[in-house]
Amino acid sequence: MAPPPPTLTQTETVASQGFTLLVSGTPQINMQASAGVTNSADVHFADWNSFKFAPIRESVVSRAMTKRYFADMDKYAESDVVIIGGGSAGLSAAYTLAKSRPDLKIAIVEASVAPGGGCWLGGQLFSAMVVRKPGNDFLDEIDVPYEDEGDYVVVRHAALFMSTLMSKVLSFPNVKLFNATTAEDLITRRDETTGQLRIAGVVTNWTLVALNHHTQCCMDPNVINANIVISTSGHDGLGFPATSAHVLEKVVDPATDSIVKFDSLTHDTQEEKVTGNSLKLGGMRGLDMNRAEDSIVKGTREVIPGLIIGGMELAELDGSNRMGPTFGAMLLSGVKAAESALHAYELRKKENALSN
């Protein structure tokens, strides 16, 4: 009787120079085969005639995926910080937070299958990525090379930046990316004394389910509790609307709630009571690079207790300008969002503990 196929945990890892593919612990691929070889015809990375993958049963593959995913869902159902949107602002926030506080559990909820938002290309489908200074300080932090043009720098391909940032974020053991997952709503709490609204997590669903609520009935969501939510879901018109900004329109109560408002012209912030019947979004305005990038970074803030909004979602909330194909504000808005989360975290954690 043939022995059962090996599980993933039974495949022995053998340390060797370069990348190796292992079958029963025997290296088959030598990626260093070209070193010192002058004639390219003599380069052989493997004996392809005897090459063979390790045996596996199909159910092993299924279990390897599902047990890890559901373990992550269980672990991150109670997160310290949830980031809505895995674009350049959200991932910059995740990187900064994860590096600063390795003790925090950080979940990223990204609606698309492929994270990265609009940062895989520059403007009009061009490759180069323009970053105005001092946005290059973040590029230096994550070791992305660029050409210095004085007041701005140019990364030769935006995908180089995004793939580098994504690989660094996903390498942190305290970060989990849930892509193809949509934030449909926010979890809310009311302060028992003041009645002030506080955000305490996100309501999630598979993106394909969220896109089909009009075709099927009663496809209820899931939830992630968190002490801080950072929302960087982008401006309207990107497939999904600015998630948290639009939720605030529905849930803010003028009778009890105050929000921190930002004037995109003067860059002043102040806490104000919501006036009128509900919160009205400012709506993103026309392209003005010089005005827009400063406004996005300076306006990144905790808008309502427990909810920080950054990136282009702010343009929908505050009525600020768009900046088009220059990316420094996205990177530094993420950094400021992480800083805002660090400042507010302990207080929000205490408030949530009391309400629970």
C-alpha positions in Angstrom: 0.0 0.0 0.0 1.4 3.4 -1.0 2.2 5.8 1.8 -0.1 8.8 2.2 1.0 12.1 0.5 3.1 14.4 2.6 1.6 17.4 4.3 3.1 20.8 4.0 4.6 20.5 7.5 6.4 17.3 6.6 8.4 18.9 3.8 11.9 19.5 5.2 13.5 22.9 4.4 17.2 22.6 3.6 19.4 25.7 3.8 21.5 26.3 0.7 22.8 29.2 -1.4 20.1 30.7 -3.6 16.6 29.5 -4.2 15.9 25.8 -4.2 12.9 23.7 -4.9 12.7 20.8 -2.5 11.5 17.2 -3.1 12.0 15.0 -0.1 14.8 17.4 1.1 16.8 17.2 -2.1 17.6 20.4 -3.9 16.7 20.3 -7.6 17.0 24.0 -8.7 20.3 25.9 -8.5 19.7 29.5 -9.2 23.5 30.2 -8.8 24.3 28.0 -11.8 25.3 30.9 -14.0 27.9 32.3 -11.5 31.4 32.1 -13.0 30.1 30.5 -16.3 31.4 32.3 -19.4 29.5 30.4 -22.0 25.7 30.8 -21.5 25.2 27.5 -23.3 26.8 25.7 -20.3 24.3 27.1 -17.8 21.9 24.5 -16.4 19.7 25.5 -13.5 18.4 22.0 -13.1 18.3 18.5 -14.6 15.0 19.0 -16.3 14.8 15.4 -17.4 14.7 14.1 -13.8 12.9 17.2 -12.4 9.7 16.4 -10.4 7.5 18.2 -8.0 6.8 16.8 -4.6 3.6 14.7 -4.5 0.5 16.3 -3.0 -3.1 15.4 -2.6 -5.7 18.0 -3.7 -7.3 18.2 -0.2 -3.9 19.1 1.3 -3.9 22.2 -0.8 -7.4 23.1 0.3 -6.7 22.6 4.0 -3.4 24.5 3.8 -5.3 27.6 2.5 -8.5 27.4 4.5 -7.1 26.6 8.0 -4.7 29.5 7.7 -7.4 31.9 6.5 -10.0 31.0 9.1 -7.3 31.2 11.8 -6.6 34.7 10.6 -10.3 35.6 10.6 -10.5 34.3 14.2 -7.4 36.1 15.3 -8.2 39.5 13.7 -11.9 39.5 14.6 -10.6 41.5 17.6 -8.0 43.9 16.0 -6.3 46.9 17.5 -6.4 48.9 14.3 -8.4 48.3 11.1 -7.3 50.1 7.9 -9.9 50.4 5.2 -8.2 50.5 1.8 -4.9 49.0 0.8 -3.8 51.8 -1.5 -0.7 53.9 -1.1 -2.1 55.9 1.9 -3.4 52.8 3.7 -0.3 50.7 3.2 1.9 53.7 4.2 -0.1 53.9 7.4 0.1 50.1 8.0 3.9 50.2 7.5 4.4 53.1 9.9 2.1 51.6 12.6 3.4 48.1 12.3 7.0 49.2 12.6 6.2 51.6 15.5 4.0 49.3 17.5 4.8 45.6 16.7 2.4 44.7 19.6 -0.7 45.9 17.8 -2.8 43.6 15.6 -3.5 45.5 12.3 -6.0 44.3 9.8 -6.2 45.8 6.3 -9.5 45.4 4.5 -9.1 45.9 0.7 -12.1 45.6 -1.7 -10.0 44.7 -4.8 -8.3 41.4 -5.4 -5.1 43.4 -6.1 -4.1 45.9 -3.4 -2.3 49.1 -4.4 -5.1 51.4 -5.5 -4.1 53.7 -8.2 -0.4 53.5 -7.5 0.6 50.8 -10.0 1.1 53.5 -12.7 1.7 57.2 -12.8 -0.7 59.6 -14.7 -2.5 58.5 -17.9 -1.2 55.0 -17.6 2.5 56.2 -17.7 5.1 54.2 -15.8 7.0 56.9 -13.9 5.8 58.0 -10.4 6.3 61.7 -9.4 6.7 62.4 -5.7 7.0 66.0 -4.5 9.5 66.6 -1.6 9.5 65.8 1.3 7.6 62.7 0.2 10.9 61.2 -0.8 11.7 60.8 2.9 9.3 57.9 3.0 10.8 56.4 -0.2 14.2 56.5 1.6 12.7 54.7 4.6 11.5 51.8 2.5 14.6 51.8 0.1 12.9 52.7 -3.1 15.4 54.3 -5.6 14.5 57.5 -7.5 15.9 60.3 -9.6 16.2 63.6 -7.8 14.8 66.5 -9.9 15.2 69.2 -7.3 11.7 69.9 -5.8 10.5 66.5 -6.7 11.7 63.0 -7.4 10.8 60.4 -9.9 10.5 56.6 -9.3 11.1 54.9 -12.6 8.0 52.7 -12.3 5.2 53.2 -9.8 4.9 49.4 -9.5 8.4 49.4 -8.1 7.2 51.6 -5.2 4.0 49.7 -4.6 5.5 46.2 -4.8 8.2 47.2 -2.4 5.8 48.8 0.1 3.4 45.9 -0.1 6.2 43.3 0.5 7.4 45.2 3.5 3.9 45.6 5.0 3.0 41.9 4.5 6.3 40.8 6.1 5.2 42.2 9.4 3.9 39.4 11.6 1.3 41.7 13.2 -0.4 42.7 9.9 -3.1 40.7 8.0 -4.4 41.8 4.6 -8.0 40.7 3.8 -8.2 41.5 0.1 -11.3 41.0 -2.0 -13.1 42.1 1.2 -15.3 45.2 1.4 -16.0 47.4 4.4 -19.8 47.8 4.0 -20.4 49.8 7.2 -18.9 50.8 10.5 -19.5 49.5 14.1 -20.8 52.3 16.3 -21.0 53.1 20.0 -22.6 55.9 21.9 -20.9 57.5 25.0 -23.3 56.8 27.9 -22.7 60.2 29.4 -22.4 62.6 26.4 -24.1 60.5 23.7 -21.2 61.2 21.4 -20.8 58.8 18.5 -17.6 56.6 18.5 -16.4 54.1 15.9 -15.5 50.7 17.2 -14.8 48.6 14.1 -15.9 47.7 10.6 -18.6 45.6 9.0 -17.2 43.4 6.2 -18.3 41.2 3.4 -16.7 39.5 0.4 -16.5 42.0 -2.4 -18.3 39.8 -4.8 -21.2 39.5 -2.3 -21.3 43.2 -1.8 -21.5 43.7 -5.5 -24.6 41.4 -5.7 -26.9 42.6 -2.9 -29.3 43.6 -5.7 -29.3 40.1 -7.2 -29.6 38.0 -4.0 -31.4 38.5 -0.7 -30.2 38.5 2.8 -26.4 38.0 2.4 -25.5 39.3 5.9 -22.0 40.6 6.6 -19.3 39.9 9.1 -17.5 42.2 11.6 -14.1 43.2 13.0 -14.0 45.0 16.3 -11.1 47.6 16.6 -10.1 50.5 18.9 -9.1 52.6 15.9 -10.3 52.6 12.3 -8.2 54.3 9.6 -10.2 54.9 6.5 -8.3 55.5 3.3 -10.7 54.1 0.7 -10.1 56.8 -1.9 -12.4 59.3 -3.6 -15.7 58.4 -5.3 -15.6 57.0 -8.8 -13.0 54.3 -8.0 -15.4 51.4 -8.1 -16.4 51.8 -4.4 -17.4 55.2 -2.9 -15.5 56.8 -0.1 -16.6 54.3 2.5 -16.5 55.9 5.9 -17.3 59.4 4.7 -20.6 58.2 3.3 -21.3 56.1 6.4 -20.9 59.2 8.5 -23.6 60.9 6.5 -26.0 58.3 7.7 -25.0 57.8 11.3 -24.0 61.2 12.6 -26.7 62.7 14.8 -26.9 66.5 14.9 -28.5 66.4 18.3 -25.5 64.8 20.0 -22.4 64.6 17.7 -19.4 66.7 17.1 -16.8 66.1 14.4 -13.4 67.6 13.8 -13.7 69.8 10.8 -10.9 71.0 8.5 -10.8 74.1 6.3 -9.0 73.2 3.1 -8.3 76.9 2.4 -6.9 78.0 5.8 -5.9 74.5 7.0 -7.5 75.2 10.4 -9.1 72.3 12.3 -11.7 72.6 15.1 -14.3 70.4 16.7 -17.8 71.5 15.8 -21.3 70.3 16.4 -23.0 68.9 13.3 -25.5 71.5 12.2 -28.7 71.0 10.1 -30.4 67.6 9.7 -27.2 65.6 8.9 -23.6 65.8 8.0 -23.0 67.0 4.4 -19.9 66.0 2.5 -17.9 68.7 0.8 -17.2 66.7 -2.4 -13.9 66.6 -4.2 -13.0 69.7 -6.1 -11.0 70.3 -9.3 -7.3 69.6 -9.7 -4.8 71.9 -8.0 -1.6 70.1 -7.1 -0.2 72.8 -4.9 -3.3 73.3 -2.8 -4.4 69.6 -2.8 -1.4 67.8 -1.4 -0.9 70.1 1.6 -4.6 69.9 2.4 -4.7 66.1 2.3 -1.7 65.7 4.6 -2.7 68.5 7.0 -6.3 67.4 7.0 -5.6 63.8 7.9 -7.1 63.4 11.4 -9.4 61.7 13.8 -12.7 63.0 12.4 -14.8 61.4 15.1 -13.7 59.3 18.0 -12.2 56.1 16.8 -12.2 57.0 13.1 -9.2 58.5 11.3 -9.7 59.5 7.6 -6.8 60.0 5.2 -5.8 60.0 1.6 -8.2 61.0 -1.1 -11.2 60.0 1.0 -10.6 63.3 2.7 -11.3 65.2 -0.5 -14.8 63.9 -0.4 -15.3 64.7 3.2 -13.7 68.2 3.3 -14.3 69.4 -0.2 -10.6 69.8 -1.0 -9.0 69.6 -4.4 -7.6 66.6 -6.2 -3.9 66.5 -7.0 -3.8 64.1 -9.9 -0.6 62.2 -10.8 1.6 63.3 -7.9 1.8 60.9 -5.0 3.7 62.5 -2.0 0.5 63.4 -0.2 -0.7 59.8 -0.3 2.5 58.5 1.4 2.6 61.2 4.1 -1.1 61.2 4.7 -0.6 57.5 5.6 2.3 58.4 8.0 0.2 61.1 9.6 -2.8 58.7 9.9 -0.5 56.3 11.8 0.7 59.1 14.1 -2.9 60.1 14.8 -3.7 56.4 15.6 -0.8 56.2 18.0 -2.0 59.4 19.8 -5.6 58.2 20.1 -5.2 54.5 20.7 -4.9 54.2 24.4 -7.9 56.5 25.1 -10.1 54.6 22.5 -9.0 51.3 24.0 -10.0 52.4 27.4 -13.4 53.7 26.2 -14.2 50.5 24.4 -13.3 48.4 27.4 -15.7 50.5 29.6 -18.5 50.1 27.0 -18.0 46.4 26.8 
